[in-house]
């Protein structure tokens, strides 16, 4: 039986908070998945909560297993994950700022973290792993995970539009905007923009915009965009092709050429690159 991997949209009510679910099942008798030697994850603005129902997910740098229920905020550097062959896991990809609301902690506490949910969630998620695992098949398990997250996030949601919702109309232009441009758009001082970004996303606005540019470039490169790299760089807000290459090397761990060459990206097949273009947005 082949290994299974699904990318599934959340329920309509949860879609305000969750981008998608990514499920991976390398169960007994499954063919070795294409990420058996590790998957590379570029830096990104999203959060995540990972439920490991069987097997283990290891940090590629330390070799240590992640907790069964791991919460992360935005990541400002690339990382590698390795999977035990029989690993069954479901990842909820959280929209920017939602990991902090889920846990009831300052957003900066989860930036670049891979924390045990039992240690950071205001109300410990007792019984979550067992409840999700009792589902029949991956889709039912995802539905159970969806319901658990909705029960927490619906309560945690703040009234009114958050910064995530306010940024949505700017998304097509955001990669080419500066912090000053964002401040002028919202008629705020740059200091106020700084406070709001750090409070909601756990990132300074300059870093957030830097990650959005990389995210936009990765989508275009993964789609085998035919535009010359110099033109693609300008479209994504970089000063030139050399700037794009430097930023990709630092924030994704590879160069544009590595992603464009057929057959060279098997270790780069993270959810960031696999998810449909329509899902990889802020709203």
C-alpha positions as CSV (number, residue, x, y, z in Angstrom):
1,X,0.0,0.0,0.0
2,X,1.4,3.4,-0.9
3,X,2.0,6.1,1.8
4,X,-0.7,8.7,2.0
5,X,-0.5,12.4,2.2
6,X,-3.4,14.8,2.1
7,X,-3.8,18.6,2.1
8,X,-7.3,19.4,3.2
9,X,-9.1,22.7,3.7
10,X,-10.6,23.3,7.2
11,X,-14.3,23.6,7.9
12,X,-16.0,26.9,6.9
13,X,-16.1,28.1,10.5
14,X,-12.4,27.3,11.2
15,X,-11.2,28.9,7.9
16,X,-10.7,32.2,9.6
17,X,-8.0,30.7,11.7
18,X,-6.6,27.7,9.8
19,X,-5.1,27.7,6.3
20,X,-5.2,23.9,5.8
21,X,-4.5,20.5,7.3
22,X,-1.6,18.3,6.1
23,X,-1.9,14.6,7.0
24,X,0.9,12.1,6.5
25,X,0.5,8.3,6.9
26,X,3.5,6.1,6.5
27,X,1.7,3.0,8.0
28,X,2.9,-0.5,8.1
29,X,3.2,-1.9,4.5
30,X,3.3,1.6,3.0
31,X,5.8,2.4,0.3
32,X,8.6,4.7,1.5
33,X,7.4,8.3,1.2
34,X,9.4,10.8,-0.8
35,X,10.2,12.7,2.4
36,X,11.7,9.6,4.1
37,X,15.1,11.3,4.2
38,X,13.7,14.6,5.5
39,X,11.6,17.5,4.3
40,X,12.9,21.0,4.2
41,X,10.7,23.8,5.5
42,X,11.4,27.4,4.4
43,X,11.0,30.3,6.8
44,X,7.3,31.5,6.8
45,X,4.8,33.7,8.6
46,X,2.4,30.8,9.5
47,X,1.9,29.0,12.8
48,X,1.2,25.3,13.2
49,X,0.0,22.6,15.7
50,X,1.3,19.1,14.9
51,X,-0.4,16.0,16.2
52,X,1.8,12.9,16.0
53,X,-0.5,9.9,16.3
54,X,2.0,7.2,15.6
55,X,5.8,7.1,15.1
56,X,7.9,10.2,15.6
57,X,8.9,13.4,13.9
58,X,12.5,14.4,14.6
59,X,14.2,17.8,14.4
60,X,16.7,17.6,11.6
61,X,19.3,19.7,13.4
62,X,19.2,18.0,16.9
63,X,17.8,14.6,16.1
64,X,15.3,15.0,19.0
65,X,11.7,13.9,18.7
66,X,9.1,16.6,18.8
67,X,6.4,16.4,21.5
68,X,3.2,14.5,20.4
69,X,1.4,17.8,20.2
70,X,3.7,20.6,19.1
71,X,2.8,24.3,18.7
72,X,4.9,26.7,16.6
73,X,4.6,30.3,15.5
74,X,6.2,32.0,12.6
75,X,9.7,30.7,11.6
76,X,12.4,33.1,10.6
77,X,14.9,30.4,9.4
78,X,14.6,27.1,7.4
79,X,14.4,23.8,9.2
80,X,14.4,20.1,8.3
81,X,12.1,17.4,9.7
82,X,12.8,13.7,9.6
83,X,10.1,11.1,10.0
84,X,10.1,7.5,11.3
85,X,8.8,5.3,8.5
86,X,5.5,4.5,10.2
87,X,4.7,8.0,11.2
88,X,1.1,9.1,11.2
89,X,0.7,12.9,11.7
90,X,-1.7,15.7,11.1
91,X,-0.5,19.3,11.0
92,X,-2.9,22.3,11.2
93,X,-1.3,25.2,9.4
94,X,-2.5,28.3,11.4
95,X,-2.8,31.7,9.8
96,X,-0.5,34.4,11.0
97,X,-1.1,35.2,14.7
98,X,-3.5,32.4,15.3
99,X,-1.0,30.2,17.3
100,X,-0.8,32.8,20.0
101,X,-4.6,33.1,20.2
102,X,-4.9,29.3,20.4
103,X,-2.5,29.1,23.3
104,X,-3.3,32.4,25.1
105,X,0.3,33.5,25.1
106,X,2.2,36.5,23.6
107,X,2.9,35.8,19.9
108,X,6.7,36.3,20.3
109,X,6.8,33.4,22.7
110,X,6.0,31.0,19.8
111,X,8.2,32.6,17.1
112,X,10.9,30.2,16.1
113,X,9.7,27.8,18.8
114,X,8.5,24.2,18.6
115,X,6.8,24.0,22.0
116,X,5.0,21.2,23.8
117,X,1.3,22.2,23.7
118,X,0.8,21.0,27.2
119,X,3.3,23.6,28.4
120,X,2.2,26.6,26.4
121,X,-1.6,26.3,26.0
122,X,-3.5,28.2,28.7
123,X,-5.9,25.2,29.1
124,X,-3.9,22.0,28.5
125,X,-5.3,19.9,25.6
126,X,-5.9,16.8,27.6
127,X,-7.0,13.8,25.6
128,X,-6.6,15.5,22.2
129,X,-4.2,12.9,20.7
130,X,-6.4,10.0,21.9
131,X,-9.6,11.6,20.6
132,X,-8.1,12.4,17.1
133,X,-6.6,8.9,16.9
134,X,-10.0,7.2,17.4
135,X,-11.2,8.6,14.1
136,X,-11.6,6.0,11.3
137,X,-9.2,7.1,8.5
138,X,-7.3,10.3,7.9
139,X,-10.3,12.4,6.9
140,X,-12.3,11.6,10.1
141,X,-9.2,12.3,12.2
142,X,-8.8,15.6,10.5
143,X,-12.5,16.4,11.2
144,X,-11.9,15.6,14.9
145,X,-8.9,17.9,15.0
146,X,-10.9,20.6,13.2
147,X,-13.6,20.4,15.9
148,X,-11.1,20.6,18.8
149,X,-9.4,23.6,17.3
150,X,-12.7,25.4,16.6
151,X,-13.8,24.9,20.2
152,X,-10.6,26.7,21.4
153,X,-10.2,29.4,18.6
154,X,-13.9,30.4,18.5
155,X,-13.6,31.4,22.2
156,X,-10.1,33.0,21.7
157,X,-11.1,35.0,18.7
158,X,-10.9,38.8,19.4
159,X,-13.9,40.9,18.4
160,X,-13.5,43.0,15.2
161,X,-10.9,42.6,12.4
162,X,-7.4,41.7,13.4
163,X,-4.3,42.8,11.5
164,X,-4.5,39.6,9.4
165,X,-7.9,40.6,8.0
166,X,-6.9,44.2,7.4
167,X,-3.8,43.1,5.4
168,X,-5.8,40.8,3.1
169,X,-6.8,43.6,0.6
170,X,-3.1,44.5,0.4
171,X,-1.9,41.0,-0.4
172,X,-1.2,41.4,-4.1
173,X,1.0,44.5,-3.4
174,X,2.3,43.5,0.0
175,X,5.6,41.9,-1.3
176,X,6.6,45.2,-2.9
177,X,5.6,47.4,0.1
178,X,7.9,48.8,2.8
179,X,7.0,49.3,6.5
180,X,6.5,53.0,5.6
181,X,4.0,52.1,2.9
182,X,2.0,49.9,5.3
183,X,2.0,52.7,7.9
184,X,0.8,55.2,5.4
185,X,-2.0,52.9,4.2
186,X,-3.4,52.5,7.7
187,X,-2.6,56.1,8.6
188,X,-0.5,55.0,11.5
189,X,3.0,55.9,12.7
190,X,5.7,53.3,11.9
191,X,6.1,52.9,15.7
192,X,2.4,51.9,16.0
193,X,2.8,49.4,13.1
194,X,5.8,47.9,14.8
195,X,3.8,47.4,18.0
196,X,0.9,45.9,16.3
197,X,2.9,43.4,14.2
198,X,4.9,42.3,17.2
199,X,1.8,41.9,19.3
200,X,-0.2,40.0,16.8
201,X,2.4,38.1,14.7
202,X,5.4,37.9,17.0
203,X,7.4,39.5,14.2
204,X,8.7,43.0,13.4
205,X,6.9,44.3,10.3
206,X,10.2,44.4,8.4
207,X,10.8,40.7,9.1
208,X,7.1,39.9,8.3
209,X,7.4,41.6,4.9
210,X,10.7,39.9,4.2
211,X,9.0,36.5,4.8
212,X,6.0,37.4,2.6
213,X,8.4,38.2,-0.3
214,X,10.1,34.9,0.0
215,X,6.7,33.1,0.2
216,X,5.6,34.9,-3.0
217,X,8.8,34.0,-4.8
218,X,8.6,30.3,-3.7
219,X,5.1,30.1,-5.1
220,X,6.1,31.5,-8.5
221,X,9.2,29.3,-8.6
222,X,7.3,26.1,-7.7
223,X,4.8,26.9,-10.5
224,X,7.8,26.9,-12.9
225,X,7.2,30.5,-13.7
226,X,8.6,31.2,-17.2
227,X,9.7,34.8,-16.4
228,X,13.4,35.5,-16.2
229,X,14.7,35.4,-12.6
230,X,15.6,39.1,-12.7
231,X,11.9,40.0,-13.6
232,X,10.6,37.5,-11.0
233,X,12.8,39.2,-8.3
234,X,11.4,42.6,-9.1
235,X,7.8,41.3,-9.1
236,X,8.4,39.9,-5.6
237,X,9.9,43.1,-4.1
238,X,13.6,42.3,-4.4
239,X,16.1,44.8,-5.7
240,X,17.5,42.4,-8.2
241,X,18.2,38.7,-9.0
242,X,21.2,38.6,-6.6
243,X,19.1,39.9,-3.8
244,X,16.5,37.1,-4.4
245,X,19.2,34.4,-4.5
246,X,20.7,35.6,-1.2
247,X,17.4,35.8,0.6
248,X,16.3,32.3,-0.7
249,X,19.6,30.8,0.5
250,X,19.2,32.3,3.9
251,X,15.4,31.9,4.4
252,X,14.7,28.7,2.4
253,X,18.1,26.9,2.4
254,X,18.4,26.7,-1.4
255,X,18.8,28.8,-4.5
256,X,16.2,29.5,-7.2
257,X,18.1,27.2,-9.6
258,X,17.7,24.3,-7.2
259,X,14.0,24.6,-7.1
260,X,13.6,25.1,-10.9
261,X,15.6,22.0,-11.9
262,X,13.3,19.0,-12.5
263,X,13.7,16.3,-10.0
264,X,15.9,18.3,-7.7
265,X,13.3,19.4,-5.1
266,X,12.2,16.1,-3.5
267,X,13.4,17.2,-0.1
268,X,11.7,20.6,-0.5
269,X,8.2,19.2,-0.7
270,X,7.0,20.7,2.5
271,X,3.4,21.9,2.9
272,X,4.6,25.4,2.0
273,X,5.4,24.2,-1.5
274,X,2.7,21.5,-1.9
275,X,-0.3,23.5,-0.9
276,X,-2.4,24.9,-3.8
277,X,-1.6,28.5,-4.7
278,X,-5.1,29.6,-3.6
279,X,-4.4,28.4,0.0
280,X,-1.1,30.1,0.5
281,X,-2.5,33.5,1.4
282,X,-2.9,35.5,4.6
283,X,-6.7,35.3,4.7
